[in-house]
Amino acid sequence: MRLSETNKAWLLLLPAFLFLLLPLYGLLSALWSSLTVNGAFSLSVYQQLMERDAFWGSLFYSLRIAIIATLLSLGFGLVFTRTFTHYLNKTSGKLAAWIPMLFPHFVWGYLVLLLFQQSGFISYMAFQIGIIESREAFPILTNDKNGFGMIITYMGKEIPFVILMLLPIYAQQNSQYHDLVRTLGGNRWHRFKDAEWPWVYPVLLETGVILFSFIFSAYEIPYLLGATFPEMISILTYDWFYAGDWSERPLAFAAMIFTSVIIGIIAWIGFSLMNRKRWLLTKGSR
């Protein structure tokens, strides 16, 4: 019996669907555990969660770190791609952008730790040169409450990803749009706004949603480079889940659901705007 093209497509997608069943099961299990108390439906766990100052502090701190790291990665990635498109189109340029993506986030985290901590390489060099009087005078840039170590780590890892996403846009860019804007008297800003931005914006938005979702919920970098207080939401959830007091485990489930809802809302808004922009481009409108 020969399979139709539709059946072949579904058969090829079957492994991916089976793989997605695992996180789906975890999400449904967390939702059930956060909405039931002694087998009965209850919202008391979410009421307790809303009353926890630690949760709100961790949530807003995580949002701040995720937004800053995402915007900086997008901005620097866009500048690098625009500036070095000609070089990045070469094999050596592509390798320079792709090789950093081969290393996991915790490798970048350890690299930042070795470079920027008070006992790290940069503080040692600054002390040897005489810029600082002692290594303790070097500013605290890792495990700090401002999240500098986490932000610089995510930038080092995500900027190459942004370049990878934007490079096809600039590689296939039609130079006639730039010539038209220049003929009409437009400056460099107008050339970027009118000839590049309509095509770059949807990709930037899509990439930004991906980066924000990952950074907001990531665990390894906050664990390695985060401060004791305030904590990223992933660390707080982990502490609640594995705490000796089992009464806090439902709070961990509720916090995970709350985080998932925030990511889902942002993803829905972002992809709605992206699809609308792409639809307008296909109709010749901007």
C-alpha positions in Angstrom: 0.0 0.0 0.0 1.5 3.3 -1.1 1.3 6.3 1.2 -0.1 9.6 -0.1 2.0 12.7 0.1 0.0 14.0 3.0 0.4 10.8 5.0 4.2 10.8 4.2 4.4 14.3 5.6 2.6 13.3 8.8 4.8 10.2 9.1 7.9 12.3 8.9 6.6 14.7 11.5 5.7 11.9 13.9 9.0 11.7 15.7 8.8 15.4 16.4 5.3 15.1 17.8 6.4 12.2 20.0 9.3 14.2 21.3 6.9 17.2 22.1 4.7 14.9 24.2 7.3 15.0 27.0 7.3 18.8 27.6 3.5 18.7 27.0 3.1 16.1 29.7 5.3 18.1 32.1 3.2 21.3 31.5 -0.1 19.5 32.0 1.2 17.8 35.1 2.4 21.1 36.6 -0.9 22.7 35.8 -2.8 19.9 37.5 -0.6 20.0 40.5 -1.0 23.8 40.9 -4.8 23.7 40.5 -5.6 20.8 42.9 -5.3 20.6 46.7 -6.0 17.2 48.2 -7.6 16.1 44.9 -10.0 19.0 44.7 -9.9 22.0 42.4 -8.5 25.1 44.2 -6.8 28.4 43.3 -5.2 28.7 46.8 -1.7 27.9 45.4 -1.9 30.9 43.0 -3.2 33.1 45.8 -0.2 32.1 47.9 2.1 32.8 45.0 0.7 36.3 44.4 1.3 37.1 48.1 5.0 36.1 47.9 7.2 39.2 47.6 10.1 36.9 46.6 8.1 35.8 43.5 7.4 39.3 42.3 10.9 40.5 42.9 12.3 37.5 41.0 9.8 37.9 38.2 10.5 41.5 37.5 14.3 40.9 37.9 14.1 38.1 35.3 12.0 40.3 33.0 14.6 43.1 33.2 17.6 40.8 32.5 15.8 39.1 29.7 14.7 42.3 28.0 18.1 44.0 28.3 20.0 41.0 27.1 17.6 40.5 24.2 17.6 44.1 23.0 21.4 44.4 23.3 21.9 41.1 21.4 19.5 42.3 18.6 21.1 45.7 18.4 24.7 44.6 18.2 23.8 41.7 15.9 22.0 44.1 13.5 25.0 46.5 13.5 27.5 43.7 12.9 25.5 42.2 10.1 25.0 45.5 8.4 28.6 46.5 8.8 30.3 43.3 7.9 27.8 41.7 5.4 30.5 41.5 2.7 32.9 39.7 5.0 30.2 37.5 6.5 29.2 36.2 3.1 32.6 34.7 2.8 33.4 31.2 4.2 35.8 32.7 6.8 33.2 35.2 7.9 30.5 32.6 8.3 32.8 30.4 10.3 33.7 33.4 12.6 30.0 33.8 13.3 29.0 30.2 13.5 31.9 28.8 15.6 30.7 30.6 18.9 27.3 28.8 18.4 29.0 25.4 18.8 29.7 26.0 22.5 26.9 25.6 25.0 25.8 28.5 27.2 27.6 27.2 30.3 30.9 27.3 28.4 30.4 31.0 27.7 29.4 31.4 31.4 32.6 29.8 32.6 34.6 32.0 30.2 32.9 35.2 31.5 33.6 33.9 35.1 37.3 33.4 34.4 37.6 36.8 32.7 35.4 39.1 34.8 35.4 37.9 38.3 37.5 39.7 40.9 40.1 36.9 40.8 39.9 36.6 37.1 42.2 37.4 34.2 41.1 41.0 33.6 41.5 42.0 37.2 44.9 40.3 37.3 46.1 42.2 34.2 44.7 45.5 35.6 46.5 44.9 38.9 49.8 44.1 37.1 49.6 47.2 34.9 48.8 49.4 37.9 45.3 50.4 37.0 44.0 49.2 40.3 45.8 49.0 43.7 44.5 45.5 44.5 42.4 42.8 42.9 39.7 43.5 45.5 39.3 47.0 44.0 38.1 45.5 40.7 34.3 46.0 40.3 32.1 43.0 41.0 30.9 42.0 37.5 29.9 38.4 38.1 27.3 37.1 40.6 26.2 40.7 40.9 22.7 42.0 41.5 22.7 44.0 38.3 23.2 40.8 36.3 26.1 42.1 34.2 27.8 38.7 34.1 24.6 37.1 32.8 23.9 39.8 30.3 27.4 39.7 28.8 27.3 35.9 28.6 24.0 35.9 26.7 25.2 38.6 24.4 28.3 36.6 23.5 26.2 33.6 22.7 23.2 35.2 21.1 24.8 37.9 18.9 26.1 35.2 16.5 22.5 33.7 16.4 21.1 37.1 15.5 23.8 37.4 12.7 22.8 34.0 11.5 19.1 35.0 11.3 19.8 38.4 9.6 22.5 37.4 7.2 20.2 35.9 4.5 18.2 39.1 4.5 21.2 41.3 3.8 22.8 38.7 1.4 19.7 38.8 -0.8 19.0 42.5 -0.4 18.1 44.3 -3.6 20.5 47.3 -3.9 17.9 49.1 -6.2 15.9 50.1 -3.1 19.0 51.9 -1.7 19.6 53.6 -5.1 16.0 54.7 -5.3 16.1 56.3 -1.8 19.4 57.9 -2.6 18.0 59.3 -5.9 15.1 60.9 -4.0 17.6 62.6 -1.6 17.5 60.3 1.3 20.4 60.1 3.7 21.8 56.9 5.4 19.0 56.9 8.0 16.3 57.0 5.3 18.1 54.2 3.4 18.0 52.0 6.5 14.4 53.0 7.4 12.9 52.6 4.0 15.0 50.1 2.2 16.1 47.7 5.0 13.9 48.0 8.0 10.7 46.6 6.4 12.5 43.4 5.6 14.6 43.2 8.8 11.8 44.0 11.2 9.9 40.7 11.0 13.1 38.6 11.4 14.3 40.8 14.3 10.9 40.4 16.0 10.9 36.6 15.5 14.5 36.3 16.8 13.7 38.6 19.7 10.8 36.4 20.8 13.1 33.3 20.7 15.9 34.9 22.6 13.6 36.4 25.3 11.8 33.1 25.9 15.1 31.3 26.3 16.8 33.9 28.5 13.7 34.4 30.7 13.4 30.7 31.6 17.1 29.6 31.4 18.7 28.0 34.4 22.4 27.2 33.9 23.7 30.8 33.4 21.7 32.2 36.4 22.9 29.4 38.5 26.5 30.0 37.5 26.6 33.8 37.3 23.5 35.0 39.1 23.4 36.7 42.5 22.0 35.1 45.7 19.4 37.9 45.8 17.5 38.8 43.7 17.2 35.4 41.9 16.1 34.7 38.4 12.7 33.0 38.3 14.2 29.7 37.2 16.5 29.6 40.3 13.6 30.5 42.6 11.4 27.8 41.1 14.2 25.2 41.4 14.7 26.1 45.1 11.0 25.8 45.8 10.7 22.4 44.0 13.7 20.8 45.7 13.2 22.5 49.1 13.0 20.3 52.2 9.5 21.7 52.8 7.3 19.9 50.3 4.5 22.4 50.9 6.4 24.8 48.6 6.5 22.4 45.6 3.0 23.4 44.4 4.3 27.0 44.4 7.1 25.9 42.0 4.5 24.4 39.7 2.4 27.6 39.8 5.5 29.7 39.1 6.3 27.6 36.1 2.8 27.9 34.7 2.9 31.7 35.3 6.2 31.9 33.5 4.9 29.8 30.6 1.8 32.0 30.3 4.0 35.2 30.1 6.1 33.6 27.4 3.0 32.4 25.5 1.5 35.9 25.5 4.7 37.6 24.3 5.2 34.9 21.6 1.6 35.3 20.4 1.9 39.1 20.2 5.3 38.9 18.6 4.3 36.4 15.9 1.0 38.2 15.3 2.9 41.4 14.5 5.5 39.5 12.5 2.9 37.8 10.3 1.0 41.0 9.8 4.1 42.8 8.7 5.0 40.0 6.3 1.5 40.0 4.9 1.7 43.7 4.3 5.1 43.2 2.5 3.5 40.7 0.2 0.8 43.2 -0.7 3.4 45.9 -1.4 2.5 47.9 1.7 4.8 48.8 4.6 
